[in-house]
Amino acid sequence: MGESLLIGPEFFFGRMIKRSSIQAAGEDYARIGCVAGNFCYWDTRTAIINEDVFATKNVGAESIDLVVTSPPYNVDIQYTSHNDKVTYGEYREFSRAWMERAFGWLKPDGRFCLNIPLDKNKGGQQSVGADLTTIAKEIGFKYHSTIIWNEGNISRRTAWGSWVSASAPYVIAPVELIVVLYKDSWKKTSGSRRSDITREEFLEWTNGLWTFNGERKKRIGHPAPFPVELPMRCMKLFSFTGDTVLDPFMGSGSTLVAASRNNRKGIGIEIDPRYCEIAADRIKREGQPAHE
Ligand SMILES: C[S@@+](CC[C@H](N)C(=O)[O-])C[C@H]1O[C@@H](n2cnc3c(N)ncnc32)[C@H](O)[C@@H]1O
């Protein structure tokens, strides 16, 4: 068994998660119906908050060591509870608003791994990676580096702009970004100060070109999951064991699965009750609950 991790009242402003209620449930986990505004799953190291990221009051100010997330990309993905097709100006304001919340939740030495596209190719070219990084810096985040994630996506291209002609060709890079930012100081002083990254992992992952496959939507039952490998690398590289990791756009819970397997506390915020159910099931199936 790893170190004992407790998500408790000292951890949330919330009233709902207490050690006594976890024990009263007769198990190391508890589950209540995913009605928007309620927690819908917790165990001693994981909590799912089924709420709008803009509305929740259930994450404490300066309580988070690491935010790892992939927000909606505004590429017309058919989410059940979110409109993923707004103007680029509206998308920038949406991004500013949620990143301001994330900034408030991070500890002074907290870090932020932001998985976003490099650019947008459909419906008007946009420099999404550069624009969201600039907004994060305007909010107060400090820039550390950018990891390029090569998804190995060799899907057949259909849009060429102009075929074998310089008239108006499209250039598309089959990669995504993981922008690494932090709040006040890059040197991490809080927490257990225990790292669990191996020498080989450190050597490989500090090279900012990461190559691994994306996740299959069908397998997960979510329209845009990232693979557990992505948050797992971020948390082993940028957080200590026992740290608290937040994903404000939790989706199917990949970040919480990685946290659960790697001895971190995980909090996920997700607006859609169905995705919360999927995440709760995944944590039970794919995670490693604290009692194991
Ligand atoms: C790109 S997906 C995240 C996928 C996740 N990384 C995974 O592996 O499954 C973005 C998620 O944000 C959720 N979402 C959109 N708007 C939200 C909001 N205002 N508050 C909370 N969640 C929101 C969507 O329902 C969707 O599940």
The ligand as a MOL file (V3000), in Angstrom:
LIG
                    3D

  0  0  0     0  0            999 V3000
M  V30 BEGIN CTAB
M  V30 COUNTS 27 29 0 0 0
M  V30 BEGIN ATOM
M  V30 1 C -11.4700 17.6640 -24.5170 0
M  V30 2 S -12.6510 17.0520 -23.4140 0 CHG=1
M  V30 3 C -11.6130 16.4270 -22.1100 0
M  V30 4 C -11.2960 14.9760 -22.2970 0
M  V30 5 C -10.4630 14.3760 -21.1870 0
M  V30 6 N -9.0870 14.8610 -21.2150 0
M  V30 7 C -10.4520 12.8590 -21.2990 0
M  V30 8 O -9.3740 12.2500 -21.3750 0
M  V30 9 O -11.5450 12.2790 -21.3680 0 CHG=-1
M  V30 10 C -13.3480 18.4810 -22.6870 0
M  V30 11 C -14.4440 18.2100 -21.6450 0
M  V30 12 O -14.8360 19.4470 -21.0550 0
M  V30 13 C -16.1930 19.3580 -20.6790 0
M  V30 14 N -16.7060 20.7170 -20.4640 0
M  V30 15 C -17.0170 21.6300 -21.4180 0
M  V30 16 N -17.4150 22.7760 -20.8450 0
M  V30 17 C -17.3350 22.6050 -19.5030 0
M  V30 18 C -17.6000 23.4440 -18.3870 0
M  V30 19 N -18.0420 24.6880 -18.5410 0
M  V30 20 N -17.3730 22.9550 -17.1380 0
M  V30 21 C -16.9260 21.6790 -16.9800 0
M  V30 22 N -16.6780 20.8250 -17.9960 0
M  V30 23 C -16.8690 21.2860 -19.2560 0
M  V30 24 C -16.8310 18.6070 -21.8470 0
M  V30 25 O -18.0740 18.0160 -21.4770 0
M  V30 26 C -15.7230 17.5830 -22.1800 0
M  V30 27 O -15.9630 16.3530 -21.5420 0
M  V30 END ATOM
M  V30 BEGIN BOND
M  V30 1 1 1 2
M  V30 2 1 2 3
M  V30 3 1 2 10
M  V30 4 1 3 4
M  V30 5 1 4 5
M  V30 6 1 5 6
M  V30 7 1 5 7
M  V30 8 2 7 8
M  V30 9 1 7 9
M  V30 10 1 10 11
M  V30 11 1 11 12
M  V30 12 1 11 26
M  V30 13 1 12 13
M  V30 14 1 13 14
M  V30 15 1 13 24
M  V30 16 1 14 15
M  V30 17 1 14 23
M  V30 18 2 15 16
M  V30 19 1 16 17
M  V30 20 1 17 18
M  V30 21 2 17 23
M  V30 22 1 18 19
M  V30 23 2 18 20
M  V30 24 1 20 21
M  V30 25 2 21 22
M  V30 26 1 22 23
M  V30 27 1 24 25
M  V30 28 1 24 26
M  V30 29 1 26 27
M  V30 END BOND
M  V30 END CTAB
M  END
